[in-house]
Amino acid sequence: MTNNAKVNAWIDEMVKLLNPSEVVWITGDEDQVEELRATAVSTGEMIKLNQEKLPGCYLHRTAPNDVARVEDRTFICTKKKEDAVPMNNWMDPEEMYAKLYKLYDKSYTGKKMYVIPYMMGPVGSPFSKIGIEVTDSIYVVLNMVIMTRVGTRIIEALGTDGDFTKCLHACKDVNPDERYIVQFPEDNTIMSVNSAYGGNVLLGKKCFALRIGSYLGLKEGWMAEHMLILGLENPQGEVKYICAAFPSACGKTNLAMLIPPEAFPGYKVWTVGDDISWLNIGEDGRLWAINPESGFFGVAPGTSTKTNKNALMTTMSNTIFTNVALKDDGTVWWEGLDGDVPEHCIDWKGDEWTPDMGTKAAHPNSRFTAPAAQCPCISSEFEAAGGVPISAIIFGGRREKAAPLCYQAFDWEHGVFVGSTMASETTAAAAGTVGVVRRDPMAMRPFIGYNVGQYFQHWLDMGKKIGNQPKIFHVNWFRKDDEGHFMWPGFGDNLRVLNWIIDRCDGKVDAQETAIGYLPKPEDINVDGLDITPETLNELLSVDKDIWNNEVKSIREFYASLDTYKTIPQELYNQLDALEERLAK
């Protein structure tokens, strides 16, 4: 299918290693894709849903031991250990290759080998990158067709000598004890074995777009970030673009597809991306962002017309659902979906389910894979080759008490400090305990493809190169009162905060200077139509000195845990000292 000698040599090597019965190149043609869907249904790999109510939609179930990203089985393998740790698991590349090749050996025997040429980013964009994934899973193929640009046109774009990221996946036995998701950034290679869950096997997603992407960005002078991209249009038709970083399952998709409240007539939000941003410095000195993906891999539970109507509408056709419940009418259900709880359904494990059983019908991390083009609020700039210009960068997470509703960093360097110390309660998107507060720098803790101190330094270095820097903010939609109730309504009403952020970027509103940054004045947050008292708003915009003194101690411990090789930039320690001094005053 290609005259690229590097591609053909690698494919020949994979055939010898994997021993497939047949090699199938994915062309992207609808006839081929439809044939694969039919095959997946015939083997039970996917279930065809009610085509009248959910046209083009399918259901897939993973093994119960394979339902989320597995950070303890994810590795960054570099020649020098210090180039990967302390935030990543590390193994010597030669040792890891030897271990993996034993697992892959003849693992495709009796199975087809699917070769997926794909592009991260719009076709024709100078910022886009090409990967080739080899897999034994039709589920992977069909998800990659949605999540990336796939097929013959990508091979044509690669040309006879173009470089690509090598991506090897094998379901093998789905054995958690021999499950590995490994990035070799110095070799531009990704290898995944013994998993069939999307986050571990759709290798264009976190593996390429963030872990390999962040390393390429370091080497090439750009940034790969765990950030949504949205455009906020005011009634005058002016659109300003924002990037925002939150840990997985903390509301990125909801914010990216926000529907403005009635108190903001004439405002619109346009979705460019819900998860990942690739950021490059434009000729005008501004930071420009593209979304490297072409689909949404969203968390289903909690998604409803109230929380995210646009996401729900996006999934009404041509969508693959993973680990949700199957209703008797051939449609799907999950906890939090509109309407009555079904009296009976088949749960995510494939077992009979009724509400009185006391178990979840859908897995808490069940997913939908839907084409971005179907989103009712998709931006007209979604396929723009140059991306969109970024006015503001937002960091955020789940904090019950510490972080106010919103604050602005004093400058770029302080903003890097704010992002580097970001903390959030863990969610079901990653395996492990839910509800534990952990530091998650720039929401990139599981995704930085190299040493975290070097990553912070790259942020600082990029700031010096950006002639017209975006302003940096921190938000917290999840603050609670003493009774444990959320104080801010969230969802569409988050536009009220976004509007203040844009007004700050445009110099239209003042702010109050505090020890942690610039906070909105209560009168500058439009709360028309909200059932929120002035006292509650003041509390949302307050800074508790005792809590923040404890934050300083926690941040010092966090930096110390990362600084084994003395790579944390001195500028960030200076920022921490300055915060402590401001709190003392």
SEKOLFI-485259 format. One record per atom (N, C-alpha, C): x, y, z. Coordinates in steps of 0.02 Angstrom, whole numbers, plus 50000, padded with zeros to 5 digits. Layout:
BEGIN
XYZ;...
//
This chain:
BEGIN
500414993950000;500005000050000;500435006350000;501075005650016;501515011450019;502185009949988;502505015249962;503195014649937;503695017149987;503465018650049;503905020950101;504305015050128;504955015050115;505375009250133;505395008150208;505375013650248;505395012850321;504755009450347;504195011250317;503565008150337;503575000750318;503754999350257;503744992350234;504224987950273;504804990650291;505284986750330;504994985050399;504654990050430;504374988850496;503794983850493;503364984550442;502804979850435;503074972750424;503584971950383;503884965250373;504144962450439;504444966750480;504704964650545;504124962350590;503574966050589;502994964350630;502684957750608;502644956650543;502364950350518;502774944450543;503424945050541;503854939550566;503764938450641;503684943850678;503604943350750;502924940450769;502394942850737;501704941450760;501394935350727;501624933650666;501384927750630;500624928050616;500374933350586;499664933750571;499474929150512;498824927650508;498574923650452;498504927950390;498424934550400;498314939150344;498484946250367;498714950350320;498844957450335;498314961650299;497964965850337;497434970050309;497614977350320;497714981050266;497834988250271;497164991850274;497114996450321;496495000250329;496515006250282;496055006350235;496045011550183;495625017650203;495175016550252;494715021950270;494075021950229;494035017650178;493435017250136;492845014550177;492255017350168;491675015450208;491485008150196;491575005650135;491404998650122;491824994050166;492474995550171;492914991350212;492724991950286;492594998050309;492414999150378;491764995450396;491274995750351;490634992350364;490724984850366;491164982250324;491304974950326;491614972950393;492054977250419;492364975850484;491844976050540;491374980750536;490844981050586;490444974450586;490274972250526;489884966050520;490274960050548;490914959850535;491334954450561;491354954650637;491434960650666;491464961350739;490804959150771;490244960550738;489594958350765;489544950750761;489774947850706;489714940650697;490134936750748;490684939650770;491124936250819;490944937950891;490494942750900;490304944850967;490754950250996;491234952550956;491674957950980;491284964450991;490754965350951;490314971050961;489584968750953;489134972750983;488414971450979;488104977150940;487714975550888;487374980650849;486764982950887;486714989450898;486164992350936;485554993650892;485014995850922;484394997450886;484525002750833;484515000850770;484725005350716;484215010650700;483595009850723;483105015150714;483215020750764;483375018850826;483475023850879;484205026250883;484675021950868;485385023550871;485735021250807;485605024450751;485895022150687;486655022350688;486945016850665;487675016450660;488025015450726;487645013750779;487945013150846;488035005850867;488555004750907;488744997950929;488954998151002;488924992251034;489134991451103;489714986451107;490204988051148;490764983551159;490864982751235;491044976751255;491204975551326;491924973251332;492284976151378;492964973951392;492954968651447;493514965451458;493564960851515;493514964751580;493214961951632;493144965451696;493804967751726;494354964651705;495014966751732;495344972051688;494964974851641;495274979051589;494794984851573;494714989451622;494184994451616;494435001651621;495085002651629;495335009551637;496085009551620;496355015651614;497075016251606;497415013251667;497985010051656;498355006851711;499035010251718;499065015151761;499675019051767;500265014851794;500105009851836;500645005651863;500935001051811;500595000151754;500854995851700;501074999951640;501115006551649;501305011051594;502025013351605;502445012851553;503155014251560;503385019351507;503875023351528;504265027451482;504975024551484;505215022251427;505865018851424;506365023151386;506845025851422;507375030051394;508045027051413;508565028751376;509225025951390;509465027851459;509325034051479;509505036351546;508885036651590;508925033651648;508345033451693;508115040451712;508585044951722;508415051751744;508015055551692;508015053251629;507625056651578;506875054751580;506695049851621;505995047651624;505685048551694;506065046951746;505795047151814;505805054451839;505495055951896;505195051351944;504445050251934;504135053851888;503405053251882;503195047251840;503655044551802;503505038751759;503835032451785;503535026751770;503875020351778;504395019851724;504985017051741;505535016651692;505825009651691;506045007751632;506445001651624;506935002951568;507514999851571;507995000451517;507684998051451;507745001951397;507415000051334;507574993051310;508204991151313;508394984451289;508044979051330;508024979951395;507694975051439;506944974751424;506634980651414;505924980751401;505754977751333;506154979551282;506044976551216;506074968951219;506564966251255;506624958951260;506014955951294;505774959151347;505184956751383;504574956851337;504484962351301;503894963151260;503894958451200;504464957851167;504494953651108;504324946351125;504484944151184;504284937351205;503524936851210;503204942251235;502474942151241;502134942551172;502424946351128;502124947251061;502244941151015;502754937251030;502974931950985;502384927450964;502224927550899;501704923350869;501014924450900;500904930350930;500274931650964;499694932750916;499844933750851;499314934550802;499164928150764;499444922650785;499344916350750;498594914850743;498374913650680;497664912450667;497244918750666;497554924450673;497184930850675;497424935450619;497014940250601;497214945250552;497604950850586;498064953650548;498454959450571;498194965550533;497914970250570;497644976350540;498174981850545;498304985050489;498804990550486;498424997050475;498465001550524;498075007750523;498535013750513;498575016550453;498945022850444;498485028450469;498735032650515;498295037850542;498675044350553;498295049750555;498595056350566;498295059450628;498725062350670;498515066350726;498525073650704;497935076750701;497875083550677;497565083850607;497345089750586;497025090350520;497505088550464;497235085250413;497635083750353;497835090350321;498475091150307;498725097250277;499005102250327;498925100850392;499205105350442;499945104150451;500355109450455;501065108450467;501205105750537;500705105950581;500785103650650;500585096450661;500285093250610;500045086450617;500615081350614;500485075450642;500975070050643;500645063550622;501045058950595;500785052650569;501015046850612;500555042150624;500725035950657;500455030050617;500735024150630;500465018050601;500375013150658;499745011050669;499605006150722;499464999350692;499794994350719;499664987350703;499264984450761;498714981150746;498284978350798;497954971950775;497724967850823;497334961850807;496604962850826;496404969050839;495724970450864;495334974750816;494764972250793;494324976350751;494054982250792;493924981150856;493694986550900;494184992350898;494824990950899;495334996250895;495294999750828;495244995850775;495194998850708;494615003650704;494025001450725;493415005550718;493435011750763;493755011150821;493845017050863;494345021950833;494875019350805;495385023750774;495095027350713;494635024150678;494305027350621;493925033550645;493635033150704;493275038850733;493755043950763;494255041650799;494675046050840;495225049550801;495405046950742;495955049850703;495755050150629;496175053450589;496085053350516;496465047250491;496115042750456;496375036050441;496365034650367;496865030750343;496805027650278;497295029750225;497085028750162;497515029750104;497795036850100;497375041850116;497615048750111;498185050150160;498215046350215;498755047250263;499405044350235;499355038550202;499935035650169;500205040350116;499745043450079;499945048350028;500305054350059;500045056650116;500365062250150;501045060350178;501135054050197;501775051650224;502315051750172;502135050150110;502615050150055;503095044350059;503615044650019;504075038950013;504615038950066;504695044650103;505245044950152;505035048150218;504375049150228;504145052550288;504235048250350;504315051650408;504385048150471;503695046950503;503655041950546;503025040250578;503165037250646;502655037350688;502695034150754;502465026950747;502885022350770;502725015150767;502285013350827;501715010250813;501235008550865;501025001250859;501214997150908;501064990050906;500604988150963;500044984950947;499574982650998;499384975350987;499324971651041;499074964851039;498634963651100;498024961351088;497574959551144;497864953651184;498174949151148;498454943051176;497954939651223;498134938751288;497704935251335;497324940051381;497414946651371;497124951751416;497304949951489;497924947851499;498174945851565;498444951951601;498134954051657;498364960151690;499064959651718;499294953551732;499974952751760;500514953551707;500304953051643;500784954051588;500554959651543;500204964451571;499944970251534;500474975851536;500634978351477;501124983851473;500894988951421;500944995251439;500835000751392;501485004751395;501885004251342;502575006651345;502715011651290;503025017151309;503245022151262;504015022251260;504285022151201;505005022951190;505105029551153;505105035351188;505105041751154;505715042851109;506285040251130;506895041151089;506865037151025;506425032051022;506345027950962;505685029550926;505295034250953;504645035950923;504215029750915;504185025750969;503845019250967;503395018351027;502815015251015;502335013651068;502155006251063;502125002851120;501944995751120;501454994351176;500894991051159;500364989551207;500184982151200;500154978651257;500004971551254;499574969551314;499124964851302;498694961951354;498164966851381;497954971551340;497384975751356;496964976551294;496304977651305;495854979251250;495434985351267;495604988851322;495244994951341;495515000951302;495065005151278;495245010551233;495825014851255;495835016951319;496365021451342;497055018251339;497085011651336;497725008051332;497905005651263;497415005751217;497525002451152;497395006951092;497045012551101;496985017451048;497605021751051;498135019451019;498805022051033;498915029051007;498435031650967;498495038550947;498295043351003;497945040751053;497665045151104;498195047351154;498145044951217;498615047251268;499345045451251;499435039351222;500115036951210;500495041451160;500185042751103;500505046851051;500385054251065;499745056151071;499575063351074;499885066751134;500005063151188;500295066351248;500985063651266;501065057151276;501715054851301;502265055651247;502145053151188;502625054151133;502595061451110;501995064251106;501915071151083;502285076051127;502255075251193;502595079951237;503355079651226;503615073651213;504335072951200;504525076251134;504105075051082;504235078351018;504195085951025;503715088251066;503655095451078;504275098351111;504565094651158;505175096851191;505735097551140;505795092651096;506345092751047;506235097750991;505595099150975;505435103150915;505175110150932;505075111650997;504865118351015;504125119751014;503725114651034;503005115651040;502765111951102;502115111751115;501855108751176;501275104151161;501275098251191;500705093551187;500405093351257;499775095451263;499475096351329;498795093051335;498635091051397;497995087851413;497475093251423;497275096551368;496865102451371;496305102351319;495705104451340;495175105851292;495325112351256;494975113551201;495005119851165;494285121951151;494095127951173;493425130451157;493475137551133;492985139451093;492905146351071;492305149451104;492385155251136;491825158751168;491635164751125;491035164551097;490795169951053;490315174451092;490445180951090;489995185651124;489445188051076;488955191851101;488405193951058;488615198150998;489215201151001;489475205150945;489795200750891;489825194150903;490115189550854;490855188650860;491165191450914;491885190550925;492005183850960;492495180150935;492655173550964;493355173750994;493405171851056;494055171151090;494135163851111;494745161251104;494875154051115;495245152951181;495045147551215;495315145851280;495535138551279;496115137151310;496315130251325;496225129151400;496015123151418;495915121651490;496125114551505;496485113751561;496755107251581;496425105051646;496105099251644;495835096051704;496015088651700;496105085351758;496205078151756;495615074551723;495725068451700;495195064751666;494575064151711;493985064551679;493345063951712;493205069651761;493515075351751;493395081151794;493055086851756;492735085351700;492315090251668;492575093651606;493115091051575;493375094151515;492855094051459;492555088151447;492075087551393;491465092051406;491235092151468;490665096451485;490815103751471;491405106051490;491585113051479;491675114551404;491985109851369;492115110851298;491465111551257;490925108451282;490285108451246;489745112451283;489955117051324;489505120751368;488945124351329;488355124251358;487785128051331;487675134051376;487725140151350;487675146151392;487005146551428;487005149051490;486375149951527;485945155451497;485315155651516;484845160551489;485055167651505;485435168551558;485655175351577;486175178151529;486395174151479;486895176351431;486615175651360;486095179451342;485835178951274;486345181251222;486375177651167;486835179451114;487525176551121;487675173151177;488325169951186;488305162851158;488865160651130;488915153851104;489605151051123;489625144451133;490265141051144;490365136151087;490955136451057;491135132051000;491675127251021;491585120851008;492055115651028;492575114550974;493205115450993;493755113550949;494045106850971;494075105751036;494315099351062;494105098551134;494025092251156;493795090951224;494325087851269;494935086651243;495405082751283;496135084651273;496355085851211;497065086651197;497185092651152;497705096451168;497915102251128;498645101451108;498795102851046;499485103751023;499575111151010;500065114251044;500145121551045;500795123551012;500745127850962;501335130250926;501325137950926;501915140850922;501965148150918;501885150250846;501405154650833;501275156950766;501745162550745;501715164250681;502135169650655;501965176350688;501355176850716;501155183150749;501365183350822;501735178250845;501965178250914;501465175550964;500875173750939;500365170950984;500425163250986;500095160351036;500075153051042;499455150551006;499555145950960;499005143250919;498915135850936;498295133450938;498145126650958;497765122850905;497955116550896;497545111850857;497335106150903;496775103050887;496565096850919;496825091150876;497285087050901;497545081650858;497045076150844;496495075950881;496005070550873;495425072650827;495045067650804;494455069150762;493825066450794;493875063850855;493285061250890;493325062650964;492805060450999;492765061151072;492755054251104;493175053151153;493185047051192;492965049051263;492315049851271;492045053051331;491795048051382;491775050351445;491495046351500;490735046651496;490395040951494;489675040751487;489295042351552;489435038951608;489035040251668;489035047651687;488435050151702;488355057151718;488195061551659;488305058951598;488145062851538;487395062651526;487085068551522;486365069051514;486205075651479;485565076951466;485385083351436;485525089051483;485515087851549;485655093051597;486405094551600;486825089351602;487545090451612;487895092051547;487695088851491;488045089851428;487605087551370;487125091751354;486655089951300;487015089051234;487515093251220;487875092651156;488245086051150;488555083751204;488895077351202;488395071751190;487825072051225;487325066851217;487055066651145;486945072451115;486705072651046;487235070050998;487865071151014;488405068650972;488405061150968;488185057851022;488215050451025;487605047050996;487145050750967;486515047750943;486585043750879;487165044050847;487285040050787;488035038850779;488205033350743;488905031950724;489385031950783;489145029350841;489535029550902;489655022450928;490245021350956;490395015050990;490365016351065;489935012551099;489875012951172;490275007151203;490625008551256;491035003551289;490835002951362;490634996951383;490494995351453;489894999251482;489415001151440;488785003851465;488284998151469;487684999551494;487164994451500;486754994151435;486504988151421;486094986951362;485364986051383;484924990551358;484214990151375;483864984951331;483264983051352;482894977751317;482684979951247;482664986551235;482464988951168;483064989951122;483654987551143;484234988151100;484574994951103;484394999051151;484755005351162;485185004651224;485525010051244;486005009651299;485775013951357;486065012551415;485915016351476;486525016551521;486555022051559;487065022651611;486795026851668;487105026351724;486895030351782;486965037751766;486425041451780;486425048651767;486095050551702;485925045551660;485585047151597;484865049251610;484595053351564;483905055751572;483405050051574;482835051551604;482285046751604;482315041951663;481845037351663;481785032651718;482335027451715;482515024951774;482985019351778;482635013151749;482955009551703;482615003651674;482464998351726;481894995151718;481714989751764;482154983651754;482424983051694;482864977351679;483344979351623;483944977051626;484414977851570;484984972851579;485444972851531;486054968751536;486614973451556;486954971851610;487464976551635;488104976151593;488594980151613;489204980851573;489614974451570;489484969751616;489834963351614;489464958151571;488854960051549;488454955351509;487974951251551;487854953351614;487404949651659;486734953151666;486224949351684;485564952151698;485624957251755;485244962751749;485274968051800;484584971051813;484444972151877;483854975851898;484064980851952;483684986251960;483894991552006;483994989352078;483624984052099;483674981952169;484304978052185;484734976852135;485334972952146;485874976852182;485824983552181;486314987552218;486994988152184;487024986452120;487654987052082;487564992052026;488114994151997;488084998751940;487934994851876;487474997351837;487324994151773;487864995751722;488115001951722;488675003951679;489295004851721;489865003151694;490485004251732;490595011751741;490845013851800;490955021051812;491395024451760;491825020551726;492255023251674;492045020851605;491405019151598;491155017151531;491195023251484;491245021851420;491435027051372;490985027151310;491015032851275;490735033351207;491285036051162;491335033151103;491795035551051;491365038250994;491375044850985;490915048050938;491285052850893;491085053350830;491425058050784;491305065350805;491845069150808;491785076150829;491345080150781;491355078350717;490975082050667;490225081850682;489985076950722;489285076450739;489075081050796;489555084150830;489405088350887;489015094550864;488445096050895;488055101850874;488425108550880;488925108750925;489285115050934;490015114650909;490145110150860;490825109550835;491025116150801;491645118150813;491885124550787;491995124150711;491875129750678;492025130150606;492775129850594;493165130750648;493895130650643;494185123750661;493755118750669;493975112150691;494525109250647;494465110150581;494955107450535;495455112750511;495475118550544;495935123850523;496655121550528;497025121950473;497705119350472;498155122950522;498045129350532;498475133050578;498235133050649;497635130350661;497365130250728;497005136750745;496915138050810;496575144050834;497025147650884;496995154450887;497425158250933;497145158051004;497575156751052;497365155751122;497455162151163;496905164451193;496915170451235;497045168751308;496805162851331;496855161051401;496995153551408;497375151851460;497485144851480;497215144051550;496815138851560;496495137651625;496735130951653;496915130951716;497045124751753;496475123851803;496315117551820;495775116451868;495765109351892;495415108351948;495345101651976;494805101652029;494725096052061;494225095352114;494555096852182;494375102552212;494615104152279;494025106452321;493905102952376;493315104552418;493395111352453;494005113252472;494085119152514;494625123952488;495185121352464;495775125552455;495685130952401;495515128952341;495525133552284;494875137452279;494925144052268;494315148052256;494015146352188;493435149252174;493095148052111;493535149652051;493905155152056;494335157052000;494865161952025;495465161451998;495965166652008;496445166751949;496765172451940;497235173451884;497945173551910;498385170251874;499105170551892;499375177551879;499885179451917;500175186151910;500515187151842;500825181751816;501165182051752;501275174851728;501625174051672;501735167351643;502105162751692;502645165251722;503045161151767;502625158951826;502245163551855;501805161651910;501275156751887;501035157551825;500545152851798;500835145851791;501465145251771;501795138651768;501825135651838;501975139751888;501975137451957;501275134851977;500755138651961;500065136651976;499905129951944;500085129251880;499955122951845;500355117251873;500975118551893;501415113251918;501185110551985;500805114452022;500595112452090;499855110552093;499535110152036;498825108652033;498685102052068;498135101852106;497935095752141;497205094352129;497015087952132;496325086052119;496175079452153;495525078352166;495315071852191;495295066952132;495545060952143;495565055952090;494865053652072;494785051252009;494145048851983;494225041851956;493675039151929;493675032251903;494015031651836;494265037151807;494585036651741;495245032951743;495555032451802;496165028651810;496055023451864;496385017551857;496305012351907;496575014751974;496265012652028;496495014652094;495935017552136;496115020052195;495625022852242;495335029352216;494685030152223;494335036252202;494285040952261;494385047552249;494275052552301;494895054752338;495475052152320;496095054152352;496375060352318;496585065352358;496875071352329;497605069952310;497775071352248;498475070552227;498665076252182;499295078052184;499565083152140;499585080452068;499355084652023;499305082451953;499525088351909;500175089351901;500425095251865;500125095951795;499815101651781;499525103051716;499045097551692;498785093551740;498365087651724;498755082751680;499415082851686;499845078751643;500225073351681;500055072251744;500445067551784;500535060751750;500015057751721;500115051151689;500365051551617;500485057651592;500575058451520;501215061951498;501625064251545;502245067651525;502735062251501;502985063051441;503405057851411;504145058351428;504305062351478;505005063051498;505035065851569;505625067951592;505705070351661;505275076451675;504915076351731;504435081651746;504765088451757;505375088451784;505735094851794;505905097951727;506105093851679;506235096351611;505595098951579;505035095651595;504385097751569;504215104751596;504305105851661;504185112551689;504645117651656;505275115851646;505745120451614;505525122051543;505245117151508;505005118251439;504445123351440;503995122851488;503465127951495;503765134851504;504255135451549;504575141951561;504915144551499;505265140051464;505615142051402;505125144251348;504565140651341;504075142551291;503795149551306;503695151051370;503445157651388;503885163251365;504545162051365;505015167151343;504995168151267;504745163151232;504725163451158;504065166151132;503545165951175;502885168151153;502845175751160;502795179151104;502795186451106;502165189351138;501605186051127;500955188351154;500675182551195;500875182251259;500715176551301;499965176351320;499665170351318;498995169651348;499045170851423;498515173551452;498495174151525;498295167351554;498525166051615;498425159551645;497975160151707;497495155551713;497005155651767;496945148751799;496635148751859;496455142451892;495725142851912;495355137451901;494645137251920;494515131051964;493975131452002;493775125752044;493005125852048;492685121452008;491955121152008;491695117152068;492135114052107;491945108852154;492005110752227;492045117152242;492095119252312;491455117452350;491535115252412;490965113052452;490895117252516;490275117652541;490165121052605;490295116152662;490175118452723;490325114252782;489865108252787;489305108352751;488845102652750;488995097752693;489515099352654;489705094952599;489335096052534;488975101652528;488605103152467;489035107452420;488975106052355;489325110352306;489045117452309;489495122352310;489285129352317;489155132752250;489445129952197;489375132952130;488975128152086;488485130552046;488065125952007;488435122351952;488965125151925;489355121751873;489005121251807;489235116651765;488965115251699;488905121751658;488315123251631;488245129151588;488405135651623;488305135851689;488435141951726;489185143451733;489605138751714;490325140151713;490505145551662;490045146751614;490155152151567;490235158851603;489925159651660;489975165851698;490695167251717;491065161951733;491765162651750;492185163551687;492025159751634;492395160651571;492335167751545;491745170651554;491635177451530;492075182351568;492145181351633;492595185651673;493315184751649;493505178551634;494185177151611;494335180851547;493875180651498;493985184251436;493995191751447;493555194151492;493565201251508;494235203351538;494535199051578;495195200451606;495725200651550;495665195951504;496145195851448;496095202151406;495485204851401;495365210851361;495445217251402;495615216651466;495715222551508;495075226251524;494505222651524;493855225951535;493655226051609;493945221751651;493765221651722;494385221651765;494305224451825;494835224551874;494815218051914;495275217251961;495295211352004;495595213352071;495495209052120;495795210352186;496425206052194;496975209252212;497605205752219;497625202152286;497775195752285;497825191752347;498495188152347;498625184352399;499255180752405;499335175552350;498775172852324;498835167352275;498755169752203;498505175852193;498405178452125;497855183652125;497635185452064;497105190352057;496425186852059;496005188752107;495335185852112;494805190552084;494265187752056;493725192152032;493415196052090;493215202152076;492785205652124;492085202652117;491745201452174;491095198052170;490615201352121;490635207952117;490165211352073;490315210251999;490905207651983;491095206451914;490915199451889;490665195251933;490405188651913;489645189351906;489405188551845;488695189251831;488325183151860;487925184351913;487545178851943;486785179751933;486605183651883;485895184651868;485555177951855;484995176851889;484625170651879;484855164851921;485405165751960;485655160452003;485375161252073;485235155552104;485035155552175;485655155052218;486025160552221;486655160652257;486705167152297;486835166752360;486835172652403;487495176352397;487515182852414;488155186452414;488665183252461;488415180452517;488865177252564;489205171052532;488805167252496;489095161352462;489595163352409;489435168552370;489895170852319;490545173352350;490495176952405;491095179352439;491515173452464;491175168252489;491535162352512;491885158752453;491545158452396;491845155352337;492465159152314;492495165652328;493045169752306;493515171652364;493535167252414;493955168552473;494575164152473;495085166452508;495705162752516;495825161552591;495815155252612;495925153552682;496675153052695;496935157552736;497655157952747;497935151452777;497575148552826;497825142452858;497855136652808;497335136052767;497345130752716;497925131652668;498045137952648;498575139252600;499275138552630;499345139852695;499985138352727;500125130952726;499595126952735;499675119652728;499825117652656;499535121452608;499685120152538;500435121152524;500715126452553;501425127852543;501845121952567;501685119252625;502045113452651;501975107452604;501355106452581;501215100852537;501595101552471;501625107652445;501975108852381;502725107652390;503005109752447;503715108552459;503865101152460;503425097252492;503515090052494;503455087052424;502985089652386;502875087252317;503485088652274;503735094752275;504325096452236;504925092152257;504995091052323;505555086952347;505505079852320;504885077252315;504785070452289;504955069852215;504935075552179;505075075552107;505805077052091;506175079652141;506815082852125;507415078352138;507325071852127;507875067152138;508495069052099;508395071552038;508955073151994;509055080751987;508755084552034;508845091852036;508665095151969;508075093351944;507855096151880;507285101151888;506985101651948;506455106551957;506765113551951;506495117751907;506805124351895;506795128651958;507345132351968;507395136752026;506835141952026;506615143951967;506085148951963;505455146652000;505315140052000;504715137652034;504815137652110;505415136052132;505555136752204;505495144052225;505725148552183;505655155752198;504925157752203;504515155052159;503805156452161;503485153852226;503705147952248;503445145152310;503645149452370;504275151652371;504505156152424;504095162552425;503965165252366;503595171552361;502875170552386;502575164852371;501895163452396;501895163252472;502395159952500;502435159552573;502515166452605;502915170552574;503015177352599;502375181452595;502005180852540;501385184552533;500865182352585;500845175752598;500375173252649;500555175852718;501205176552731;501435179052797;501225186252808;501145190052754;500945197052760;500185197752772;
//
